[in-house]
């Protein structure tokens, strides 16, 4: 079986980690020839390209495949993808992310690829963007759906959103949670072991957030909550993992809010460093307004850390109210603050939520389980298609 995956770029992010894990996992299975096509990767979000240094030949760059809409470059990128598909003759083309998802599927159709699959890691349309952009991407997804044989959604919320928008049919969707290597997270010990790196102490109550410093990720809401918590939690620390275009803006806001001694910027970290970052935290917040299935939440639970999240997209499929954490309506900073304060006051509650979360993730989110499910789906779809 020849399989070609296509993604717009390999920045540090959940969709990219999911795709890389899938590609590398499939490459270890017998009788599968797998390739990953990606556009150039650069910028403050960081790059995961080096992961393929020890796996030469699997990843290939498509020079004209870029994230911004650019009609001429998009035409050239589509031709590059079409040319590759003609040469490799894949049995399956599996696309990821917005731009690569659209161009990759149309190029695969032109190359007469037998099976075209698209993974939905997060919505490409919705209230988070302007009306014209929303209409454009919604229509683009509908057009691409007409030539898509099957969708893999990382959360049921993604399936529901696409079906509600008239994209695809129910029988075309399969939910497969975004898996990852659990072992480094399951082995995390007491917080004291991980805090020296950032000058944190065992007496600090550390709230962590793992996300790009980018719009819609909820950093401003977290800062508002921190201001309200500080009088009640004198040893409060907020540890921000990630980098991005909003860093200087956030630094300015932190100074104006008097949080300079409270907020710690950890900067960009590579995926293998995330377990140690989570090890330093008492609780994790995820206040994103746009997400498929927040990878940071499942990783936090694997580390035995309770979570507080906005009830947005697939968050409720990981943040189970009363079992693994607190699910809050988007923008409800008051309840975010109350949830975090309760976690501070009740260490036993933190442990209960963390223990349940760890067991839940072990059952549902292993990388091997994800790869096996995708592999079986390929075989099933190809057999049915024939």
Buried (B, 14 or more C-beta within 10 A) or exposed (E): BBBBBBBBBBBBBBBBBBBBBBBBBBBEEEEBBBBBBBBBBEEBBBBBBEBBEEEEEBBBBBEBBBBEBEEEBBEBBBBBBBEBBEEBEBBBBBBBBBBBBBBBBBBBBBBEBBBBBBBBBBBBBBEBBEEEBBEBBBEBBBBBBEBBBBBBBBBBBBBBBBBEBEBBEEEBBBBBBBBBBBEBBBEBEEBEEBBEEBEBEEEBBBBBBBBBBBBBBBBBBBBBBBBBBBEEBEBBBBBBBBBBEBBEEBBEBBEEBEBEEBBBBBEBBEBEBBBBBBBBBBBBBBBBBBBBBBBBBBBBBBBBBBBBBBBBBBBBBBBBEEEBBBBBEBEBBEBBBBBBBBBBEEEEEBEBBBBBBBEBBBEBBBBEBBBBBBBEBBEEBBEEEE
